[in-house]
Amino acid sequence: MAQLYQTSSKVIEAHLNNTSIKALTGSMVAYEGNITFKSAGFGGGSGIMAGLKQRATGEALSLMECQGTGRVLLAVNAQHVTIIDVNNEQLKVESRQLLAMAGNLQTNVTFAGLRGASSGQGLFTTVVSGQGQVALLSAGGPLIHLEVSPQYPLVVDPDAFVCAKGNMQQSFITDVSWRTAVGQGSGEAFSLRWDGTGLVSIQPAER
């Protein structure tokens, strides 16, 4: 199985031994060895339903497959990168934050809601399941990991949300007076609330 390694805070490398990974199209910055690259569609599976989701979301997660023997270095716009292990569980990821996947992983795209009632801009989550490694992008600095417990539900800005895993339920809070209090937005956008037990990761910058 291919392995992902942290080269620096903003670069990862994939070691391939007649294996393959999926990575964000255009994220390759260098490679060594006998590696081939081809389109892998987008992170919603394959077939007609995947195409319909791609058109509906307007946020196609364009992936490429890197296959062969050697190593591939990946980075995007000097954003920070974090590698997360997925062990027969589901990882919900903001679609635009997914950099690479290695291992026996499947993806699907789900609609999470609207960022703004007037704009109609959608929030789409990529659900990664199976066993392997996922590399995630974060702007403004490394990921910030926040624990969620039944006693302490968590509310986050959807523009800062990156990923979540655990036994949690996601809901929406439409009363976002804190936004208007600091002069941001029209007050129509929502916040994401997480209840249950798990881990939510955010980036220290808004999209």
N, C-alpha and C positions, 0 to 999 in steps of 0.2 A: 504494500500500500504506500502511496506517495505520502511524504511528510512535509509539513510547513514549519519553518524555523524563523525566528526573529533575528534579522541581520542588524537592524537598528530600530529606533522608535518609529521610523517612517518607511522602512523597507523590510519586506519579508522575502524569503527564498523558498522555493519548492524543490525538493530532491526527488527526482523521478528515476525509477529503475524498471524500465519497460512498463511504466504505469502512467496515469494521467491525473490531471486536476482540472477543475473549471475555475476560470478567473474572469474578472470584469474585462470586457473588450477594451484593448488599448492600454491596459495596465502594465504590460511587460516593458521593463526598462533595460534588461540585458538577459542573455542566456548563454549557457555553455552546453555542448554535447549535441546529440542527435535528437532534436526536438521538432515536432511539427505542431502547427497551430491551425485550428479550423473553428468555424462558428459553431456554437453550442446552443443557439437560439436564445431564449430568455428564461429567467428562473420561475417558470410556472408550469413546468412539465413539457409535454410535446403534444402535437396533434391539433385538431380543430379547436378544442376548448382552450388550449394555451394561446392560440392566436386570437380568440375572442377576448380573453382576459387582457392580452397585450393591447388591443385596440381600446378596450373599456378603460383601462387604467391610464393609458397615455404615459406610463412610466416604465417602459420596457427595460427589464434588467438584462442588458445585452451581454451574453457570456461567450467566452471562447474556451475551447478545450486545448490544453497543452499536453502533448503525449510524446513519450519516448524515454530516452535515458540521458540524464544530465541534470542541470539545475537552472531554474528560472527565477529571476528577481522581479518583484512586483512592487509598484508604488503608484499613487495617484495624487498629483498636485501637492506634494509635501504634507499630506494629511497623516496623522498618527494612525498606526495600525496595531491592533490587538488580536492575538490568536486565542480562540476559545474552543475547548473540547466539547463535543456533543456525544454523549454516551446513551444511546437508545432512548432519547428524549426529544422534545420539540423545542426549538429555539425560534422565537418570533423576532424578525429583524426588519427594521426600516429598509425598504428595498434599495435605496441609494447608498446605503452604508456597507453593502456586501462586496468584499474584494475578491475572495477566493474560497474554494471548498475542496477538501481532500478527504477521501475515504468513501464509505458506502452511505452516501447522503442523497436524500430526495428533497425537492423543493416544490412549493405551491404558493400561489399568490392569493391573499385574501383582502377584501375591502374592509377597512377599519372604521371609516367614517369620513366626514367632511371637515377640513381645517377651518373653513369659513362659510357661513350660511349664504352670504351674498356672492362670494367668489366661486363657490362650488368646487374648490380645489380638493382633490381626494387625498386620503391617507391610505397607502397600500402597504401591507406587511407581507414579507416573504417568510413562510414557515419552513424551516429546515428541520428534517427529521432523519433519524438513523444513527450511525456511528462514524465519527471522523473529526476533522478539524475545520473550523470556519475562521477566516480572517476578516475583521471588521474595520472600517474606516471611522475616524472621528476627527472633527474639526476643532481647532482651538486648544488641543491638548489630548492626553490619554483619556480613555474611558473612565468614567466615575461609576463604581458599582454600589448600588443601594439595596439593602436587604428589605424585604417586605414580610411582615408577620401579621397574624390575625388581629393583634392589638394595635398595630401601626400600619394602616393602609398608606399607600404612596400616591401622590398626585404629581405629575410631571407635565412640562410643556411638550406638546407633540413635536415641535421643531427641534427639541433637544434629545428626544427619545432615540435610542439606537437599537436595543434588543432587550428581551426578557425571556426568562425560563423559570419553570417551577409550576407548582399547583396554584395558579392564580386566575382570577377573573378580571377581565378588562371592561371598564365602563367609561362613560363620558360625563364630564361636568361642563355644563354650558354657562354657568355663572363664573365668568373670568374677570371679575371687577379689578383684580390685581393688574390686568393688562391696561385698562383705561386709567388706573391710578398712576401708572408710570408713563402714560401718554403713548402706549403702543396699541395699534389696531383699533378696531371699532367696537370691541367688546362682543363680537358675534362668534369668535373662534371658541374652541373648546379646549379643555385640558383632559389628559388621560389619567384615570384612576385605576390603581391595581390593588385588589384585595386577595388575601390568602397567604401563601408561603412561597417565597421564591426570591429571585434576584433580577433587578432592573438596572440596565446600564444606560447612561446618558453621556452626551458630549458637552463640553463646556462652551458651546457656541450654538447659536440658532441657525437653522438652514434658511 
